[in-house]
Structures are given as C-alpha cells and as structure tokens.
Amino acid sequence: MILIRSILLLAFALLARCQITYTGCHNHSTVEYCYGPDGEETPLTTYSTPPPATLTSAPDSIFNAVTTTGSGQTTAVTRCVLQDSEIVCINGNGEEVFVEASATAEPPSQYTGCHTHGEEQFCIAPDGEEVLVLSLEDHSDEHEGHDDAEEGEGGGENCHFHAGVEHCVGAGESESSTESSPTCNLRKRDYDIPLRVGTLFAVLVTSSIGVFGPIFLNQLPFGTVGGIALLIMKQFGTGVIVSTAFVHLYTHASLMFANECLGRLSYEATTSAIVMAGIFLAFLVEYVSHRIVLLRAQSSDGSAASQTADRETSSPDKTAPQPTLATFADHHLPSSGLNQNTYLSVLVMEAGIIFHSILIGLTLVVAGDSYYITLFIVIVFHQFFEGIALGSRIALLSGSRHPMIHKLLMATAFALITPLGMAIGLGVLNHFNGNDPSTIVAIGTLDALSAGILLWVGVVEMWARDWVIAGGELVDARLGKVLYAGLSLVSGMVLMGVLGKWA
C-alpha cells in the first residue's frame, strides 16, 4: 500500500511539473537554472561535467522553453565581457554576439528572456531593460553606416591654425576621396568679447614697455653700464628681427599660399618671389634716399668751395686732397654716418614691423577661444621682443635732426599698431573669414613683403653693419664685448624662433 501511494505521488508530481512553464534557462557551473512562473530561479538539472559553452534550453515537451528563429539562439546569452568598450556575449550556437547596451566597467554576466521583434533579437538585462543583440556581421554593417553618417554631418573635423587663421579638414569628405577636403566657409562661433578687449590693453602696455624702455634707458647717466645694456638690447633686437623675418613672416606667408582654400598655385615660388621683392624695395628706398642726401651734400659743399675760391687771390694748392663722395657723407650726415642707425634705416625697419604687426592684431582677435589664450601669450612676448629691437635702434639716433619728440613719435606708432589691428578685428569679428581666397592673398602678400623688408634691415643694416662692415662697433671690439654681443644676438634668434611654434 505504501509503495502504491509513493508511486501515485511521484506521478502527480511529474504531471504537475510538465504543466509548469520555465523560461530564461542558464548555467551556474554544473547546474542548470530556469525561471519559474513566480520569477524565482529554480535548479532543474545537475551535470556531472560542465555543460557546453552555451546554454541549451530544456526539451519543449517538458519545459515549454522559448526559442528564436534562424540562428538557433537560446533564451539567454551568457559569458558577457567588455571588449574595446563593447559588450560581447556567447549565444546558443557558440558564436559571439554584441549587445547594444551602455558599456560599464563590469557588464552583467548574461542577458536572459531573449526574444525577437521581426528580424531583430532582443534580450532582457538584469535591471529589466530590453537590449538589442547583434551578430558579428550585423554589428559591422551598423557601425560602418554610423561612421558614414557622422562624416556626412561634419563630425570628425580636424581644426588647427595656420598663422592664427583657423583651417579645418574633414567635412564633406566623400567615400571615394583619399584626402580630407578643407572647410573654407565662414565659421560662426561665440567669441569672448570682454576677454579680447582686456587683452588689447595688455598688448598695448607690453609693446610700450618694450619700445620705450631702451629710449629712456639711453637718457640715464649710467655711463659704461648703460652702454653695455644698450648694446645687449641692440644685438638681441637684431636676432629678433632676423628670426621674425625667417621663422614668422616667411613661414606664415608660405602657409598662406599653401592653403588648400586658395587652390594649387601655378607658380610654386610665389612666396620667395614676393620676399625678394620686399628685399629689393627696402634696398631701393635706402639707396635712392642716400644718393639724394649725398648729392645735396655735394652741391652744398661745392657752392661753399666756389665762394672761397673767388675770395682767394692766390692759386689753389692742387696737391690738397679733393673731396670725395664718402667725405661729403661723413661731413654732412649725422654723426652715425652711413654705417649704422641712420634715420632712414630705422624708418624702413619700422615700416616692415608695422605691416605685419597690424596683421598680428587682426589674426589674434579672430582666433577661436580654445586657441586664444595660447596665441595671446605668444603675441605678448613677440611684441615685447620686437619693441626692444626697434627701441634700441631708435635710442641710438643722434644729432639735432632727431630730437626726442621724433623718437617718441616713432615708438608710439609701434606701440599702437597691434592694438589697432585688434580693434579692427573686433569690428569684423563675425564677418572675417581667414580662409577666403582674397583674404589669403592679402595676408600672404603683406607677410612676404614684410619678411623681405626685415631681412634687408636685419641682415644688412643691423647685423652686417655692426659686425663686418668698416666702422661697425664690433668689427675690432675687444673679445669680451664680442662674446656678450654674440650671445645676445643668438639669444634673440633662439627665443623668437621658439615662439614660432605657436604663432
């Protein structure tokens, strides 16, 4: 009787079990668990060895488990790990699948309750969220389409600055193109106007200190110490001018004419040709002016000599040396003569500096906020060093023809020119397009001309006049003086060259 009762109870239990629906079957080591109608995990099968890599559902005749179509996917994906910011799991066929869910440091080990909507596979995360499950092929196709869409919307642009003018590549790139095409249109952005107004006055103060400092230093009774300090600043300024011409202006002009928005130039030596024109222009102005001065001096001296001869009754001494062109120049030009620091040479030097200083102010203001502070710091040092270079040459102008008021006016023009460029930039801030072809040509031409002018002034009128041309103060100077003058010269070149990395 007891045996019959046990058999009946077992039969009723098996019958009840067959009527229960289990879903979400998965493995925990050697035990298979499923979710019952009450949502609780229930151990159903114990394996003597670990089960296959992926969970297979129990027979439909016993557990009525849900299966998907086509791929043989089971009701869960297991062994989920994070790979390259993506969640990768294993499906019922032992294949890798990708779960489209927010990647975390430790993703859930499995997603259960897998089902289909049309042709797409979904599973349920532990927090109840429905996530999309993709095969390797579907995942690759989706990401290729996503990347293409981003490129079409302008994503992936790479923006940088050429001589302070923004240059972007990447937008509008076609599938067949091998190179990024440039973005040449006007780029709208929000500018920090108060920041730019404040930095305008900072540039004004810095430029003023640099250019007025040597002038006032030359007026102080420092004797030998003052002379040494002025010589150091003068040679440092020579290095600054030479480096500005090569590293800043020549390079910036080359970048402008190489801008893709301008297109390919039919004449590749455009930059060098304009620089050469600037050198010739500076030479021509100085040469013609010197000849005019010499001719006037010769005429004046000839008139005086003629009047003296008329008053003399005796025959002139033909053995006396006759005046030459150099003699006239030595007697009628300022005490510094043709050798160095003539008023004309300094004017030509200032003209070359002013041409590019106004462009510096303009391109500083129109630079984006992300680049503005870096460029501003570089421009401050740039203007300070150039101010020292110009001020040290203005300070050495001598003679009654160059009173203090003239020196101060020349220094004031330099101090104001970069802030003036910044003010112009503020006025055209929302309309200036540095990649417009006409703008590129204008800026590139002025930079190249300025480079040529400063090359002539820096190499010929400053460097050569002081060091190798007869009459220069360093031609036969003592060794100590030559050493600290040479160190100052190289320091100016190096410091201004380093600034060329950012501006």
C-alpha positions in Angstrom: 0.0 0.0 0.0 2.8 2.4 0.9 4.6 1.6 -2.4 1.5 2.3 -4.4 0.9 5.6 -2.6 4.5 6.7 -3.3 4.2 5.8 -7.0 1.0 7.9 -7.2 2.6 10.9 -5.5 5.5 10.7 -7.9 3.2 10.5 -10.9 1.2 13.5 -9.7 4.5 15.5 -9.1 5.7 14.6 -12.6 2.4 15.6 -14.1 2.4 19.0 -12.2 6.0 19.6 -13.4 5.1 19.1 -17.0 2.4 21.7 -16.7 4.8 24.4 -15.4 6.4 26.7 -17.9 10.1 27.6 -17.3 11.9 30.4 -19.2 15.3 32.0 -19.1 17.3 28.8 -18.6 21.0 29.4 -17.9 24.0 27.8 -16.3 25.7 28.2 -12.9 28.7 25.9 -13.1 27.3 22.4 -13.5 23.7 23.3 -12.5 21.1 24.5 -15.0 18.6 27.0 -13.6 15.4 28.3 -15.1 12.9 31.0 -14.1 9.6 29.6 -13.0 6.1 31.3 -13.1 6.9 33.1 -9.8 10.1 34.6 -11.3 12.4 32.7 -9.0 15.5 30.8 -10.2 14.9 27.0 -9.9 17.6 24.4 -10.3 16.4 21.8 -12.7 19.4 19.7 -13.9 22.8 18.9 -12.5 25.6 17.8 -14.8 28.5 15.6 -13.8 30.8 17.7 -16.0 30.4 21.3 -17.1 27.8 21.8 -19.7 28.6 23.1 -23.2 29.9 26.7 -23.7 26.4 28.0 -24.2 23.1 27.1 -22.6 20.6 24.9 -24.5 17.1 25.0 -23.4 15.3 22.0 -22.0 13.0 20.0 -24.3 9.9 21.8 -25.2 7.8 18.7 -24.2 8.9 19.2 -20.6 9.7 23.0 -20.1 7.9 24.7 -23.0 11.0 26.9 -23.4 11.0 29.8 -25.9 13.4 29.6 -28.8 14.3 32.1 -31.6 14.2 31.7 -35.3 17.0 31.2 -37.7 20.1 31.5 -35.6 19.4 28.7 -33.1 19.7 31.4 -30.3 18.5 30.3 -26.9 16.6 32.2 -24.3 19.8 33.7 -22.9 23.2 34.9 -24.0 26.0 34.2 -21.5 29.6 34.8 -20.6 29.3 38.5 -21.3 32.5 40.6 -21.1 33.7 44.1 -22.0 35.9 44.3 -25.1 37.0 47.6 -26.5 34.1 49.5 -24.9 31.6 46.9 -26.3 29.7 44.1 -24.6 30.4 40.7 -26.2 28.5 37.5 -25.2 28.1 33.9 -26.5 24.9 32.7 -28.0 23.4 29.2 -28.2 25.5 28.3 -31.3 28.7 29.2 -29.6 29.0 32.4 -31.6 30.0 35.8 -30.4 27.2 38.4 -30.4 27.3 42.1 -29.5 24.9 43.6 -27.0 23.9 47.2 -27.8 23.8 48.5 -24.2 25.6 51.1 -22.2 29.1 49.7 -21.6 30.2 49.7 -17.9 33.3 48.5 -16.2 31.6 45.2 -15.2 28.7 44.3 -17.6 26.2 41.6 -16.4 27.4 38.1 -17.0 24.3 37.2 -19.0 21.1 38.6 -20.6 18.0 36.4 -20.3 14.5 36.3 -21.7 15.7 36.6 -25.3 13.0 37.0 -27.9 12.5 38.5 -31.4 10.8 41.6 -32.8 10.5 41.0 -36.6 14.1 40.1 -37.6 15.8 41.6 -34.6 16.9 39.8 -31.5 16.4 41.3 -28.0 17.2 40.1 -24.5 16.4 41.4 -21.0 19.1 42.9 -18.8 19.1 42.3 -15.1 17.5 45.7 -14.5 14.6 44.8 -16.8 15.8 46.9 -19.8 15.4 45.4 -23.3 18.7 45.4 -25.2 19.4 44.6 -28.9 21.6 41.6 -29.7 23.6 41.7 -32.9 25.6 39.1 -34.8 29.1 39.9 -35.8 28.0 40.7 -39.4 25.1 42.9 -38.4 27.3 44.7 -35.9 29.9 45.5 -38.5 27.3 46.8 -41.0 25.7 49.0 -38.4 29.0 50.7 -37.4 30.0 51.3 -41.0 26.7 53.1 -41.5 27.1 55.0 -38.3 30.6 56.3 -39.2 29.4 57.4 -42.6 26.6 59.3 -41.1 28.9 61.1 -38.7 31.2 62.1 -41.6 28.2 63.4 -43.5 27.1 65.5 -40.6 30.5 67.2 -40.3 31.8 65.0 -37.4 35.4 64.1 -37.3 36.6 67.6 -38.4 40.2 68.4 -37.5 40.7 72.1 -36.9 44.0 73.8 -36.4 45.5 77.2 -37.0 47.9 78.5 -39.7 49.4 81.8 -38.6 46.5 82.4 -36.3 43.9 81.6 -39.0 41.7 78.6 -38.5 41.9 75.8 -41.0 39.6 72.7 -40.8 39.6 69.5 -42.8 37.3 66.5 -42.8 33.9 68.0 -43.6 32.3 67.0 -46.9 34.7 64.0 -47.4 33.3 61.6 -50.0 33.6 57.9 -49.8 35.9 57.8 -52.8 38.2 60.6 -51.7 41.6 59.8 -50.3 42.3 63.2 -48.8 40.3 65.4 -46.4 38.8 68.4 -48.1 39.1 71.7 -46.4 36.3 73.8 -44.9 36.7 77.2 -46.4 33.4 78.8 -45.5 32.9 81.4 -42.7 32.6 79.6 -39.4 30.1 81.0 -36.9 31.1 80.9 -33.2 30.6 82.7 -29.9 33.5 85.0 -29.0 34.5 86.2 -25.5 34.4 89.9 -26.3 35.4 91.2 -22.8 38.5 88.9 -22.9 39.6 90.4 -26.2 39.1 94.0 -25.1 41.1 93.3 -21.9 44.0 91.7 -23.8 44.0 94.7 -26.2 45.2 96.9 -23.4 47.6 94.2 -22.2 49.3 94.2 -25.7 49.4 98.0 -25.7 51.2 98.1 -22.3 53.6 95.3 -23.2 54.5 96.9 -26.6 55.0 100.2 -24.9 57.4 98.8 -22.3 59.5 97.1 -25.0 59.9 100.0 -27.3 60.1 102.9 -24.8 62.4 101.1 -22.4 65.7 101.4 -24.4 64.9 105.0 -25.3 64.6 106.1 -21.7 67.5 103.9 -20.7 69.7 105.7 -23.1 68.9 109.0 -21.4 70.0 107.8 -17.9 73.6 108.6 -16.8 74.7 105.1 -16.4 78.0 105.5 -18.2 79.6 102.2 -19.2 76.9 100.1 -17.7 74.2 101.8 -19.7 76.3 101.4 -22.9 76.7 97.7 -22.3 73.0 97.3 -21.5 72.1 99.1 -24.7 74.5 97.1 -26.8 73.0 93.8 -25.4 69.5 95.0 -26.2 70.6 96.1 -29.7 72.1 92.8 -30.6 69.2 90.9 -29.0 66.9 93.0 -31.2 69.0 92.1 -34.3 68.4 88.4 -33.6 64.7 89.1 -33.0 64.3 90.9 -36.3 66.2 88.2 -38.3 64.2 85.4 -36.7 60.9 87.3 -37.2 61.7 87.6 -40.9 62.5 83.9 -41.4 60.6 81.9 -38.8 57.4 84.0 -38.5 56.8 86.1 -41.6 58.4 83.9 -44.3 56.8 80.8 -42.8 53.4 82.4 -42.4 53.4 83.6 -45.9 54.3 80.1 -47.2 51.4 78.6 -45.1 49.0 81.1 -46.5 49.9 80.5 -50.2 49.8 76.7 -49.5 46.3 76.9 -48.1 44.0 74.4 -49.8 41.2 77.0 -50.0 43.4 79.1 -52.3 44.0 76.1 -54.6 47.2 75.0 -56.2 49.4 77.9 -57.3 50.7 77.6 -60.9 53.9 79.4 -59.7 55.3 77.5 -56.7 57.9 80.1 -55.8 55.3 82.8 -55.2 56.3 83.3 -51.6 60.0 83.6 -52.3 59.4 86.0 -55.2 57.4 88.3 -53.0 60.0 88.2 -50.3 62.7 89.0 -52.9 60.6 92.0 -54.0 60.4 93.2 -50.4 64.2 93.0 -50.1 64.6 94.9 -53.4 62.1 97.5 -52.3 63.9 98.1 -49.0 67.2 98.4 -50.9 65.8 100.7 -53.5 64.3 103.1 -50.9 67.6 103.3 -48.9 69.8 103.6 -52.0 67.8 106.4 -53.7 67.5 108.3 -50.4 71.2 108.0 -49.7 72.1 109.3 -53.2 69.7 112.3 -52.7 71.4 113.1 -49.4 74.9 112.8 -50.9 74.0 114.9 -53.9 72.7 117.7 -51.7 75.7 117.5 -49.5 78.0 117.6 -52.6 76.1 120.6 -54.0 76.3 122.5 -50.7 80.0 121.8 -50.3 80.7 122.8 -53.9 79.0 126.1 -53.5 80.9 126.9 -50.4 84.2 125.9 -52.0 83.4 128.1 -55.1 82.8 131.1 -52.8 86.0 130.5 -51.0 88.0 130.3 -54.3 86.6 133.6 -55.5 87.8 135.3 -52.4 91.3 133.9 -52.6 93.8 135.8 -54.8 96.5 133.1 -54.8 96.4 129.9 -56.8 94.8 126.9 -55.2 97.0 124.2 -53.8 96.5 121.4 -56.3 98.3 119.0 -54.0 95.5 119.2 -51.4 93.2 116.2 -51.3 90.0 116.7 -53.3 86.6 115.9 -51.6 85.0 112.6 -52.4 81.5 111.3 -52.1 82.4 109.5 -48.8 84.0 112.7 -47.5 80.7 114.6 -48.1 78.7 112.0 -46.4 81.0 112.0 -43.4 80.7 115.7 -43.0 77.0 116.3 -43.8 75.2 113.3 -42.4 74.5 112.7 -38.7 77.4 111.6 -36.6 76.5 108.0 -37.1 77.0 108.4 -40.8 76.0 105.8 -43.4 77.4 103.0 -41.3 74.6 102.4 -38.8 71.4 103.6 -37.1 70.6 106.2 -39.8 67.2 107.7 -39.5 66.2 106.2 -42.9 67.2 102.7 -42.0 65.2 102.8 -38.8 62.2 104.1 -40.7 62.4 101.3 -43.2 62.7 98.8 -40.3 59.7 100.3 -38.6 57.7 100.1 -41.8 58.4 96.4 -42.1 57.4 95.8 -38.5 54.2 97.8 -38.8 53.0 96.0 -41.9 52.9 92.7 -40.1 52.0 94.0 -36.6 48.6 95.1 -37.7 48.0 91.6 -39.2 49.1 90.1 -35.9 46.5 92.1 -34.0 43.8 91.1 -36.5 44.5 87.4 -36.5 44.8 87.3 -32.7 41.3 88.6 -32.2 39.6 86.4 -34.8 41.2 83.2 -33.4 38.8 80.8 -31.6 38.5 80.9 -27.8 40.1 77.5 -27.5 43.3 78.8 -29.1 43.1 82.4 -28.0 45.0 82.4 -24.6 47.9 80.5 -26.1 48.2 82.8 -29.1 47.8 85.9 -26.8 50.7 84.8 -24.6 52.9 84.3 -27.6 51.9 87.6 -29.2 52.7 89.4 -25.9 56.3 88.1 -25.9 56.6 88.7 -29.7 55.6 92.4 -29.4 57.8 92.9 -26.3 60.9 91.5 -28.1 60.2 93.4 -31.3 59.7 96.6 -29.2 63.2 96.1 -27.7 64.6 95.6 -31.2 63.1 98.8 -32.6 63.5 100.9 -29.4 67.2 100.1 -29.1 67.8 101.4 -32.7 65.6 104.5 -32.2 67.5 105.3 -29.0 70.8 105.5 -30.9 69.6 108.1 -33.4 71.6 111.2 -32.7 72.1 114.7 -33.8 69.9 117.8 -34.0 67.8 116.2 -36.8 66.4 113.6 -34.5 65.1 115.3 -31.3 63.5 113.4 -28.6 60.0 114.2 -29.8 60.7 112.3 -33.1 61.9 109.3 -31.2 58.8 109.2 -29.0 56.5 109.5 -32.1 58.2 106.6 -33.8 57.9 104.5 -30.6 54.3 105.5 -30.2 53.4 104.3 -33.7 54.8 100.9 -32.9 53.0 100.6 -29.5 49.6 101.5 -31.1 49.7 99.5 -34.3 49.0 96.0 -32.9 46.1 97.2 -30.6 44.8 99.0 -33.7 44.8 95.7 -35.6 43.0 94.1 -32.7 40.4 96.9 -32.8 39.8 96.3 -36.5 39.5 92.5 -35.7 36.8 93.3 -33.1 34.9 95.3 -35.7 34.9 92.5 -38.3 34.8 89.6 -35.8 31.6 87.9 -37.1 32.4 88.6 -40.8 36.1 87.8 -41.1 36.9 84.6 -43.0 40.6 83.8 -42.9 40.2 81.1 -45.5 38.6 83.3 -48.1 40.9 83.3 -51.2 41.2 87.1 -51.3 42.0 87.3 -47.6 44.6 84.6 -48.0 46.3 86.5 -50.9 46.2 89.8 -49.0 47.7 88.4 -45.7 50.2 86.2 -47.5 51.4 89.1 -49.7 51.8 91.5 -46.7 53.6 88.9 -44.7 56.0 88.1 -47.5 56.8 91.8 -48.2 57.3 92.4 -44.5 59.7 89.4 -44.4 61.7 90.8 -47.3 62.0 94.3 -45.7 63.0 92.9 -42.3 65.5 90.6 -44.0 67.3 93.6 -45.6 67.2 95.7 -42.4 68.1 92.8 -40.1 70.9 91.2 -42.1 72.4 94.2 -43.9 71.6 97.3 -41.9 71.8 95.7 -38.4 73.8 92.5 -38.4 76.4 93.3 -41.1 76.8 97.0 -40.3 77.7 96.2 -36.7 79.9 93.1 -37.2 81.7 93.1 -40.6 81.4 96.5 -42.4 84.1 99.0 -41.8 83.1 101.4 -39.0 80.9 98.9 -37.1 81.3 98.9 -33.4 82.1 95.2 -33.2 84.5 94.9 -36.2 87.6 95.4 -34.0 86.0 95.3 -30.5 87.7 93.5 -27.6 86.9 89.8 -27.1 84.7 90.2 -24.0 82.4 92.7 -25.8 82.2 90.4 -28.9 81.2 87.5 -26.7 78.3 89.1 -24.8 77.2 90.8 -28.0 77.2 87.5 -29.9 75.4 85.7 -27.1 72.7 88.4 -27.2 72.4 88.1 -30.9 71.9 84.3 -30.7 69.5 84.6 -27.8 67.2 86.9 -29.8 67.2 84.4 -32.7 66.5 81.4 -30.5 63.8 82.9 -28.3 61.9 84.4 -31.3 62.4 81.1 -33.2 60.9 79.1 -30.3 57.8 81.4 -30.3 57.3 80.4 -34.0 55.9 77.0 -32.8 52.7 78.8 -31.7 52.5 81.9 -33.8 
